[in-house]
Amino acid sequence: MRRELTVQTLGGFCQLFVEAEAERLGNGGWWRAPLVATAPADDRFGLLRRIAADDHFQPRDLLPTARSVVVFFIPFKEELARENSEGDRPCRNWGLAYVQTNELIGRLSSALDDLLRERGFASALTPATHNFDEERLVARWSHKHLGCLVGLGRFGTHSMLITPSGCCGRLGSLVTEAELGEHPLVEGDEACLLKVGKECGQCIGACPVEALREKGFGRRRCWERLKENRNTLDYLSDLPETTHVCGKCAALMPCSFRNPVTIY
């Protein structure tokens, strides 16, 4: 028998789960309060094959009975970003937070799946990261593009999603049979200062390999830098091979911890 489920229930569940993870690690955690947005699994997601990848999965490719798409964002604490803003290479804690946050997203996604199934609703999941084609450097299930379509955030010049809690953090998503409705967190067209004609572009200057431009993103140049960091920095050598990190364009930007467009 199916029991009522709301986006508020999911948001509260995510909050408690992230808090428990911080306690489990015993280091206070890397994270601020998570955000959750939902949308019906409708025709809007057909855009994914135009704006993300021409073979991007549709919600009903993952779950034929999908009724809703859920996207969540786990934002990092300011002190982590401040530490990572120094120099032109990522700090160890940035790499460690990346690994532990991906693990958190995996556990949280599974816990949400369990919650949904307990309420009588099937769901389907994909990995938090490295679900992409390393030749084309595009994902067949892009959490960022899904987040944009459900109204969790908007893309910045740095090609990251800017949410009401900024861009500095990690995303996860799932699809479910539960009808959760339309619950966007950002309704304006843009959340990037440069895109609304304000003076900024700080992320462009922060990129150590000049992969960012006002219009366009040197995806290959960025990817090579991420791999180089993992392969050459001794203090990342004990972390998983998939620890491809930099984060300079996310650290201490006007959009790191908030949607700066709402301030003006």
N, C-alpha and C positions, 0 to 999 in steps of 0.2 A: 504493500500500500504506500502510495506517495504522500509525503508530508511537505508542508509549505516550506519554501526556502527563499530568502531574499538576499539582495546584494549586501545589505547591512549585516546579515548573518555571516556571509563570506568575509566581509571586511573585518569584523570582530574576531573571527577565527584566525585570519592571517595575522592580525595584531598579536594575539596571544601566542601564536606559533613562533613568530619572530622573537618575541620577548623570551620565550622558553629556550630558543636556540642560543641566545646571548648568555643565558644562565648556564646552559650546558657547556659552552666553551670556556666559561669562567674568566673571560677577558672583557666583559661588558658589551661585547658585540661590536660590529662595525656599522650598525644600521639605525636609521630613524624609522618612524611609523610607516608601514606599507600603505600603498594606495591600490584600490580595485575599481575597475570600470567594466561595464558589460554592455552588450548590444545583441539584438536578435541576429541569428545566423541567416541574414537576408541577402539580397542581390548586391549590396554594397561591396561584399567581399570578392565579387567578380573583378573588381578593380585591381586586385592583387596581382593578376597576371599581366597587368599593364604597368603598374607602378613599382613592383618588386621583382618578379621573375616570371617568365612566360610559362613555366611549369609549376608555379606556386600551388601548393595544395589549397583546396577550398575546405571550409569547415566540415562539409558533409563527405569529403574524401576521408577525413579522419574518423568521422562518426556519422553514418547515414541518417541517423535520427536526431542529429544536432538541432537544437532550438536556440542556443545562446553561445556567444563567445565571451570568455572571461580573460582579461589581461590584468596582471598585477605588476606593480613596481616596488622594489625594495631599495629605498634611497640610502646612500652612505652618509655617515656622520661627517661634519665639517672638518674635524681634526684629521681624518684620514686624507681628505682632499688637500688639506693644507700641507701635510707631510709630502704628498706626492707632487706638489707643485714645484718643489725644489729641483733644480738641475734639469737635464734633458733626458734622463732615464727614469723609469718607474722605481719607486721605493719597494723594498721587500714586502712591507705591509699591504701595499696595493695588490701585489701578486697573491699574497696569502688571502686577502679579503675576496679577491676574484674567485679563488678556488673554493673557499668556504661558503661564499654566497651562491655559487653554482650548486654546491651540495645542498645548501638550504633550499634553493628553488626546487631541486629534485624531490626533497623530502616533503616540502610544503605542497607541491603539486600532487604527490601521491596521497597526502593527507586530505586534500580537497577532494580528490577522486573517491577516497573512502567515505568522506562525509556525504558526498552526493549520492553514492550508491546506498548508503544507509537510509537516505531519504527517498530512495526508489528511482534515482536518475542515473543513467549511464553517462560516462564522460570519456574523453580521449586526450592523451598528453603527447608532447614532444619534448626533446631535451632542451635545457636552457641555452645551450651553446653548441657549436660544432655540429649543427645539423645542416651544414651548407656544402656546396660544391667548391672545392678548393681551387679548381681551375678557373671557374667564372667568378668566384667569390660572391655568390649570391645564395641565399637560403631558400629552401622550398617551404619553409614555415618561418616567416620573419616576425618575431615578437614586436619589433619596432613598428612595422607597417600595420600589424593588427592593432597595436596600441593607438596608432593614429586614427584608424577607421572606427574604433569604439569610443574615441574621444578622451583617451587617457592623456594624450599630449599631442604636440606638433613637432615636426622636424626642424632642427636648427641648422645653421650653416655648417656645423660640424657633422651633420648627418645622424646625430643622436636625437632621441625623443626628449623634448622638454615638457615635463609634467608640472602640476602645481607645486611639487616638491623638487623641481629642477631636473637636470639630466644625469646627475652624478649618482649612479646606482645600476641595478640590474633588473631585467624584465623576465616574466614568465607568463604562460598562457595555457588555456585548455578550452575545449568545447564540451558542451553538456546538453542533455535532453531537457534540463530544467528551463522553464521560461522565466528569465530573470529581468527582461525588459531593457529599456534604454536608460543607461546611467552614465552619461559622459561627465568628465571632470573639467574638460577644456572645451569651450564651444566656439571661441574665436578662430579665425582662419590661421593666425600665426602666433607663435610664442617666442620668436627670435627677434631681438632688437634690430639687427641688421636687415631682416626681411620686412620690417615695418618702417624702414627708412630712418631709424635712429642710428646714432654713432656707436659703433662697437667693433665687431670683427676681431675681438681678443683671441678667439679660438684659432683664427688663421695664424696669428703671430706666435701662438703657443706651440704649434705643431713643429716638432724638431726636424721633420723631413719635408716640410712644405707640401704636404699632401692636400691641404685645404685651400680652397679658393672661394671667393664670394659666390660664384656659381660653378659648382662642380667639385668632385671629390676624387683624388688620386687613390683609388681603392687598392691597387697593386702596391703602390709605394708604402701605404700604411701597413698592409699585410706583411711586407718584407721586414719592416721595422719591428713589428710585433714578434715575428719569428727570431729575428736577430737578438732582441732583448732576452728571449728565453734561452737562446743557445750560447750567449756570450757573457751574461751576468752571473757570476758565481753564486750570488745570494738568492738566485731563483732556481739554481740547478737541482735542488731537492724537491721542487714542486712538480706536478704532473707535466708531461710533454705538451699538453694542451693549454698551458698557462701562457697565453699570448696577450700580453698587457702593455699598455703605455699610459693612457688616461690623461695626457697633458692638456688636451683640449676640453676636458671635463673638470679640471681642478681649478677652483677659485675663479670661475668665470661668472659674469652677471647672472647666468642661467644655471649655475651649478646646483643651487638649493631652492630655487623658486622659479616661477614664470615671470620674467622681468617685465614683460609687456603689460601686465596688469598693474604695475606700479606707476606707469606713465599715463 
